[in-house]
């Protein structure tokens, strides 16, 4: 494949790709792991796979379900009696299913550093007591990092071990994943990527340890492919297909899929079922796709640049070549903008870590994003971006120079207005 050409086109410092097709795994690498040092990317280099980690945590909890230690509808409190969020009813009723399908409504972007100790997940769960509900329990889907940290803590309680150790003993070692690690002191034994933003290396290499079950695995793409292969062919679960069953329809399906299963995102490409997940950390990005009907699996990792457009381009090329599958194009505004009453969407939408100000002007709608709380220390977008109407409730936006449009969908849940963007339902707080 033309990996070197694609990273140049999308200004990606370095990338690695692995795919499984007809029983054979192939690997590719191009570019640099770190523009400051010039160390080249090799196929055995470790990238941060971010939220693809959630599939591993979901798999571990599903193993507990298959062993009869809990069910999908077991309340979190049955395992963690100390668990609480700010809503007492939600605290008592949140279940394993809610966590794995992102339907708990918990305000989920709590990026809190609770230290490097082995009690970091326990401390994080204690800190969830102040988290509000973005939406009523089970009413819709909103991406929830906190939910997977809670899930990781449930695993620790059930197994009496650190999440990192449960992952190693129940997934990495049985599958022979020699290049899959969670702690920086282990990652340092390998070639490892650092993230880049605006062409420069980032100041923070990775997220805090407390976010482990939600997004701290570092791995080479071939290891990620081997993990996904076990979901298609067996080796981790008695019935991995249970994780592909739709749990909730996505309010904003543009760019990722139509439904969420248990961990997996579900889509239809050209008449083929596709299961996937993506991940973003600080200047790094990963995508994993699997097609159960053909057995093809692709994992792409990148450390900066226009990564969303880049990974879509890789998928488009590979799946056409390998399976003859046409990957759906990314959302783009129509040549003639849709006629909509856009002013009704103006206002401030806010949740933990993020504030969106939607502004109505003579030229239509625009949006300004501001990271808040702990995320305010990270680089973020503060400029106003135009929101171009696609239909009555869907708008497209993109930062200057980025070839990939992102979808913003306005919708209502139980009479309350929301902006659904980047997988998250952000409630309107002021008009």
Secondary structure by P-SEA (a helix, b strand, c coil): caaaaaaaaaccccbbbbbbcccbbbbbbbccccccccccccccccccccccaaaaaaaaaaaaaaaccccccccccccccccccccaaaaacccaaaaaacccccccccccccccccaaaaaaaaacccccccccccccccccaaaaaaaaaaaaaaacccaaaaaaacccccccccccccccccccccbbbbbbccccccccccccccccccccccccaaaaaaaaaaaacccccccccccccccccccccccccccccccbbbbbcccbbbbbcccccccbbbbbbbbccccbbbbbbbcccaaaaaaaaaaaaaaaaccccccccccccccccccccccccbbbbbcccbbbbbbbccccbbbbbbbccccccccccccbbbbbbccccbbbbbcccccbbbbbbbbccccbbbbbcccbbbbbccc
